[in-house]
């Protein structure tokens, strides 16, 4: 039977699916409805809170499982990376080609690349018997991204006029800070894996 923490993680995955369905309905040209982004913001925040809850319950009740250790970060990455993909997508692009979230495709590629790299390093390190748990930098990155996404959604839905200086500045600060924090958070994992990566022969 699936334990409670893992059940909560599965619920988070279902919330992510509903979140994506709603995000796909938003279009700044044809369907610029603020309620869609409000609903997306609420769903994302609830999903993010369940991430804290399932981890707490798993540790408190000694219910940490191999299934949970695999599923939890997978769902986190699906939710966060999926949100950034939508925010950089055509639904947030004006008829003039302006991306109102100020999130460029290359930024999303960088975020996805960081997640794929760390996931690959984790799998390779653990296959060699080396522990590779999440560190404080990775947790800080996740927290920062989880704040950036709902704030960006609310800025688009209820911010000042999209072209105003204050709106542009707020979005730029959020987006560029996320890119910098995400990139820097990768470095400790590379350092942690340096011994295994320096091996000349893989057995």
ABEGO torsion letter per residue (X at the ends): XBBAAAAAAAAAAAAAAAAAAAAAABBAAABBBAAAAAAAAAAAAAAAAAAAAAAAAAAAAGABBAAAAAAAAAAAAAAAAAAAAAAABAAABBAAGBBAAGBBAAAAAAAAAAAAAAAAAAAAAAAAGBBBBBBAAAAAAAAAAAAAAAAAAAAAAABBBAABAAAAAAAAAAAAAAAAAAAAAAAAAAAAAAAAAABABBX
